[in-house]
Amino acid sequence: MRYFMFCLSLFLGCAASGQLQAAEIPASLQALFNRIPKLPDTIAAATRWVDGNGELVAPQVLQLTADLDAQKNAVSVIANSRNDAVQDQAMAQMDSLNQGMANAGIDVQRMQSDPAYARQMQDRMHSMSPQELMALSQKMSQPMQNNPGIPNEAQLLANDSPAVQRASEAGAAYSGAQVQRIQASEAIWQKAAADAKELQAQPYNVKAARPRSDWDDVSCDKGCQAQWDVYVAQVLPLLEARANQVLQIQKQALQQHSDNLASAVAEADRHMQATAFGADAKSQLHLARITGYDTAVVGDMEQLLDHLRRSVEQAAYVKQCGTQMIRSPHAICQRNPS
């Protein structure tokens, strides 16, 4: 039965046609990418991007995040715009295929319910010569070929404009390189993390001795707390200076990550503009590749934005919680809006 169904599958295909209904036009990928901000220069500046609880509130980041979500939704509308037509065509294909099988002397319903009959049809197929199989195939496919409601996907692929075909090929290539892109970007941030760790491991040059009793220990009296105040006053500027150095490492990583993505965004944007984000495609395959292309590029921008968000929150945490990080490094900092 598998061989029989394989022969039938030669005539099955997906097709899509028709124009988009009035749908929101997606934004330019290049314009979205250009709005990704650079990291603040200092941890003091980073605190202006977060609230008192350390949550990111920078409007330029929140609005861009919302607009990237809107981009995915708008492109999804284009990608799914022909679902009803595709479903109707699939039903028409099945009806035409059933008619073609009936014309070839095959009882479809009986074949599905009678195993002996199904084996008989399979044996019949096995006994045919290649020429007889071809003739049978042509007879079964005739109703489908004559049905104007079933576009030929192969023909649609060939009839699509050069711009659509180029965009589809670029989308397929971009999708195929996803793992390499992720690995390349993560390598940048892994190196940044390793450099930051090495920097953090360097000892501070502090003249004041760390008090013997922990600041939050019951044995730490007023004299002990006074010693902590002296110690914190010397360590805190060094801690913040070190955090600013870490922020510069992350800033360089973000720039490198952004530079690596820049040319890909520019190319994708050209393809999107040339094909109306895939809406110009006649072929369902080309439509899926182009809309998937846009979604993948947006996903890469979101990954970059996530690294920016984490770097800002980390930098702001040091500024807002530096004193407690020195006095009680294992305690959870209750951030102060000031």
C-alpha positions as CSV (number, residue, x, y, z in Angstrom):
1,M,0.0,0.0,0.0
2,R,2.9,2.3,0.6
3,Y,4.1,2.0,-2.9
4,F,0.6,2.8,-4.2
5,M,0.4,5.9,-2.0
6,F,3.8,6.9,-3.1
7,C,2.6,6.9,-6.7
8,L,-0.4,9.0,-5.7
9,S,1.8,11.5,-4.0
10,L,3.3,12.4,-7.3
11,F,0.2,14.4,-8.0
12,L,-0.3,16.1,-4.7
13,G,1.1,19.6,-4.1
14,C,0.4,22.8,-2.2
15,A,-0.8,25.9,-3.9
16,A,-1.9,29.3,-3.0
17,S,-3.2,32.3,-4.9
18,G,-5.1,35.5,-4.5
19,Q,-4.1,38.8,-3.1
20,L,-3.8,39.9,0.5
21,Q,-6.8,41.6,2.1
22,A,-6.2,45.0,3.7
23,A,-3.5,44.1,6.2
24,E,-1.1,46.3,8.2
25,I,2.1,46.8,6.4
26,P,5.1,45.6,8.4
27,A,7.8,48.0,9.3
28,S,11.2,48.3,7.7
29,L,13.7,45.9,9.2
30,Q,16.4,48.4,8.8
31,A,14.4,51.1,10.6
32,L,13.8,48.7,13.5
33,F,17.4,47.7,13.7
34,N,18.6,51.3,13.7
35,R,16.5,52.0,16.8
36,I,18.5,49.4,18.9
37,P,20.3,51.7,21.4
38,K,23.8,51.5,22.6
39,L,24.6,50.6,26.1
40,P,25.0,53.5,28.6
41,D,28.5,54.6,29.2
42,T,28.4,54.3,33.0
43,I,26.5,52.3,35.7
44,A,25.2,55.7,36.9
45,A,23.6,56.2,33.5
46,A,22.3,52.7,33.5
47,T,20.3,53.4,36.6
48,R,18.2,55.9,34.6
49,W,17.1,53.0,32.4
50,V,15.5,51.0,35.3
51,D,13.1,51.7,38.1
52,G,13.8,51.3,41.8
53,N,13.2,47.5,41.6
54,G,15.8,47.1,38.8
55,E,13.2,46.6,36.1
56,L,14.0,48.0,32.7
57,V,11.7,51.0,32.0
58,A,13.7,52.8,29.3
59,P,11.0,53.9,26.8
60,Q,13.3,53.5,23.8
61,V,13.7,49.8,24.7
62,L,10.2,49.1,25.7
63,Q,8.7,50.7,22.6
64,L,11.1,48.8,20.3
65,T,10.3,45.6,22.0
66,A,6.6,46.2,21.4
67,D,7.3,47.2,17.8
68,L,9.2,44.0,17.2
69,D,6.2,42.0,18.5
70,A,4.0,44.1,16.2
71,Q,6.3,43.3,13.3
72,K,6.0,39.5,13.9
73,N,2.2,39.8,14.1
74,A,2.0,41.9,10.9
75,V,4.2,39.4,9.0
76,S,2.1,36.5,10.4
77,V,-1.0,38.1,8.9
78,I,0.8,37.9,5.5
79,A,2.0,34.4,6.1
80,N,-1.5,33.1,7.0
81,S,-3.4,35.2,4.5
82,R,-4.0,32.3,2.2
83,N,-4.8,29.6,4.7
84,D,-8.5,29.4,3.7
85,A,-7.6,29.2,0.0
86,V,-5.0,26.5,0.7
87,Q,-7.5,24.5,2.7
88,D,-10.1,24.8,-0.1
89,Q,-7.5,23.8,-2.7
90,A,-6.5,20.8,-0.6
91,M,-10.1,19.7,-0.5
92,A,-10.4,20.2,-4.2
93,Q,-7.2,18.1,-4.7
94,M,-8.7,15.3,-2.7
95,D,-11.9,15.3,-4.6
96,S,-10.1,15.4,-7.9
97,L,-7.8,12.6,-6.8
98,N,-10.7,10.5,-5.7
99,Q,-12.3,11.0,-9.1
100,G,-9.1,10.1,-10.8
101,M,-8.8,6.9,-8.9
102,A,-12.4,6.0,-9.7
103,N,-11.7,6.7,-13.3
104,A,-8.8,4.2,-13.0
105,G,-11.1,1.6,-11.6
106,I,-10.1,1.9,-8.0
107,D,-12.8,2.0,-5.3
108,V,-11.3,4.5,-2.7
109,Q,-13.8,3.7,0.1
110,R,-13.4,0.0,-0.3
111,M,-9.6,0.3,-0.4
112,Q,-9.8,2.1,3.0
113,S,-12.1,-0.5,4.6
114,D,-11.1,-3.8,3.0
115,P,-7.5,-4.9,3.6
116,A,-7.8,-7.7,1.1
117,Y,-8.9,-5.3,-1.6
118,A,-6.1,-2.9,-0.7
119,R,-3.6,-5.7,-1.1
120,Q,-5.1,-6.6,-4.4
121,M,-4.6,-3.0,-5.6
122,Q,-1.0,-3.1,-4.4
123,D,-0.4,-6.4,-6.2
124,R,-1.9,-4.8,-9.3
125,M,0.5,-1.9,-9.1
126,H,3.5,-4.2,-8.6
127,S,2.6,-6.2,-11.6
128,M,2.4,-3.2,-14.0
129,S,5.2,-2.2,-16.3
130,P,6.6,1.3,-16.1
131,Q,4.6,2.2,-19.2
132,E,1.4,0.9,-17.6
133,L,2.1,2.7,-14.3
134,M,2.7,6.0,-16.2
135,A,-0.6,5.5,-18.1
136,L,-2.4,4.8,-14.9
137,S,-0.9,7.8,-13.2
138,Q,-1.9,10.1,-16.1
139,K,-5.5,8.8,-15.9
140,M,-5.7,9.4,-12.2
141,S,-4.2,12.9,-12.4
142,Q,-6.4,14.0,-15.3
143,P,-9.2,15.4,-13.1
144,M,-6.7,17.3,-11.0
145,Q,-5.1,18.8,-14.1
146,N,-8.4,19.9,-15.5
147,N,-9.6,21.5,-12.2
148,P,-9.1,25.3,-12.5
149,G,-9.4,25.6,-8.8
150,I,-6.1,23.7,-8.2
151,P,-3.1,25.9,-9.1
152,N,0.1,24.0,-10.1
153,E,2.6,24.8,-7.4
154,A,5.5,24.0,-9.6
155,Q,4.2,26.5,-12.2
156,L,3.6,29.1,-9.5
157,L,7.2,28.7,-8.3
158,A,8.4,29.2,-11.9
159,N,6.1,32.2,-12.5
160,D,7.1,34.1,-9.4
161,S,9.1,37.2,-10.1
162,P,12.9,37.2,-9.9
163,A,12.7,39.4,-6.8
164,V,10.5,36.9,-5.1
165,Q,12.7,34.0,-6.1
166,R,15.8,35.7,-4.9
167,A,14.1,36.6,-1.6
168,S,13.0,33.0,-1.1
169,E,16.5,31.7,-1.7
170,A,17.9,34.2,0.7
171,G,15.3,33.3,3.3
172,A,16.1,29.6,3.0
173,A,19.8,30.3,3.3
174,Y,19.3,32.5,6.3
175,S,17.2,29.8,8.0
176,G,19.8,27.2,7.2
177,A,22.5,29.3,8.9
178,Q,20.6,29.9,12.1
179,V,22.7,27.6,14.3
180,Q,26.0,29.2,13.1
181,R,24.6,32.7,13.8
182,I,23.6,31.7,17.3
183,Q,26.9,30.1,18.0
184,A,28.8,33.1,16.7
185,S,26.8,35.6,18.8
186,E,27.1,33.4,21.9
187,A,30.8,33.2,21.4
188,I,31.0,37.0,21.6
189,W,29.2,37.1,24.9
190,Q,31.0,34.1,26.4
191,K,34.3,35.9,25.7
192,A,32.8,39.0,27.3
193,A,31.8,37.1,30.4
194,A,35.2,35.4,30.6
195,D,36.9,38.8,30.3
196,A,34.6,40.3,33.0
197,K,35.3,37.4,35.3
198,E,39.0,37.8,34.9
199,L,38.7,41.5,35.7
200,Q,36.5,40.8,38.7
201,A,39.1,38.4,40.1
202,Q,41.7,41.1,40.4
203,P,42.0,42.2,44.1
204,Y,41.1,45.7,45.2
205,N,43.8,47.9,46.7
206,V,42.1,48.8,49.9
207,K,44.0,50.3,52.9
208,A,41.2,49.7,55.4
209,A,40.9,46.2,56.8
210,R,37.6,44.4,56.5
211,P,35.9,44.2,59.9
212,R,36.2,40.8,61.6
213,S,32.5,40.6,62.3
214,D,29.9,40.5,59.6
215,W,28.0,43.8,59.3
216,D,24.6,42.0,59.9
217,D,25.9,39.8,62.7
218,V,24.4,40.4,66.2
219,S,28.0,40.8,67.5
220,C,28.6,43.8,65.3
221,D,28.2,46.8,67.7
222,K,28.3,50.5,66.9
223,G,32.1,50.4,66.8
224,C,32.0,47.5,64.3
225,Q,29.5,49.3,62.2
226,A,31.7,52.4,62.1
227,Q,34.6,50.2,60.9
228,W,32.3,48.9,58.1
229,D,31.4,52.5,57.1
230,V,35.1,53.3,56.7
231,Y,35.7,50.0,54.7
232,V,32.6,50.6,52.5
233,A,33.7,54.2,51.8
234,Q,37.0,52.9,50.4
235,V,35.7,49.8,48.6
236,L,32.6,51.3,47.0
237,P,34.3,53.6,44.5
238,L,36.6,50.7,43.5
239,L,33.6,48.4,43.1
240,E,31.8,50.9,40.9
241,A,34.9,51.6,38.8
242,R,35.3,47.9,38.2
243,A,31.6,47.7,37.2
244,N,32.1,50.5,34.7
245,Q,35.0,48.5,33.2
246,V,32.7,45.5,32.9
247,L,30.1,47.6,31.3
248,Q,32.6,48.7,28.7
249,I,33.4,45.1,27.9
250,Q,29.7,44.4,27.4
251,K,29.4,47.5,25.3
252,Q,32.1,46.3,23.0
253,A,30.4,42.9,22.8
254,L,27.1,44.5,22.0
255,Q,28.7,46.5,19.3
256,Q,30.4,43.5,17.8
257,H,27.2,41.5,17.9
258,S,25.3,44.4,16.3
259,D,28.0,44.8,13.6
260,N,27.8,41.1,12.7
261,L,24.0,41.4,12.3
262,A,24.0,44.7,10.4
263,S,24.7,43.4,6.9
264,A,22.2,40.6,7.3
265,V,19.5,43.1,8.3
266,A,20.2,45.4,5.4
267,E,20.0,42.5,2.9
268,A,16.8,41.1,4.4
269,D,15.2,44.6,4.4
270,R,16.0,44.9,0.6
271,H,14.3,41.6,0.0
272,M,11.3,42.5,2.1
273,Q,10.8,45.9,0.4
274,A,11.2,44.2,-3.1
275,T,8.5,41.6,-2.4
276,A,6.1,43.4,-0.1
277,F,7.2,41.1,2.7
278,G,6.3,38.1,0.7
279,A,2.8,39.3,-0.3
280,D,3.9,39.4,-4.0
281,A,4.7,35.7,-4.0
282,K,2.3,33.5,-5.9
283,S,3.9,30.3,-4.6
284,Q,3.0,29.2,-1.1
285,L,6.6,27.9,-0.6
286,H,8.1,31.3,-1.6
287,L,5.6,33.0,0.7
288,A,6.5,30.8,3.7
289,R,10.2,31.3,3.1
290,I,10.1,35.1,2.8
291,T,7.8,35.6,5.8
292,G,9.9,33.2,7.8
293,Y,13.0,35.2,6.7
294,D,11.6,38.4,8.2
295,T,10.6,36.6,11.4
296,A,14.1,35.1,11.8
297,V,15.8,38.5,11.4
298,V,13.4,40.0,14.0
299,G,14.3,37.1,16.3
300,D,18.0,37.9,15.9
301,M,17.3,41.5,16.8
302,E,15.4,40.4,19.9
303,Q,18.3,38.3,21.0
304,L,20.6,41.3,20.7
305,L,18.1,43.4,22.7
306,D,18.0,40.7,25.4
307,H,21.7,41.0,25.9
308,L,21.4,44.8,26.1
309,R,18.6,44.5,28.7
310,R,20.6,42.1,30.9
311,S,23.7,44.2,30.7
312,V,21.8,47.3,31.7
313,E,20.1,45.6,34.6
314,Q,23.4,44.1,35.8
315,A,25.1,47.5,35.7
316,A,22.2,49.3,37.5
317,Y,22.3,46.6,40.2
318,V,25.9,47.4,41.1
319,K,25.0,51.1,41.4
320,Q,21.8,50.6,43.3
321,C,23.1,47.8,45.6
322,G,26.8,48.4,45.8
323,T,26.9,49.1,49.5
324,Q,24.9,46.0,50.4
325,M,27.0,44.0,48.0
326,I,30.0,44.9,50.2
327,R,28.4,44.5,53.6
328,S,26.1,41.5,52.9
329,P,27.0,40.0,49.6
330,H,24.8,36.9,50.1
331,A,21.7,39.0,51.0
332,I,19.1,40.1,48.5
333,C,19.3,43.8,47.8
334,Q,16.1,45.7,48.4
335,R,16.7,48.4,45.8
336,N,16.0,52.0,46.5
337,P,14.4,54.2,43.8
338,S,16.8,57.0,44.6
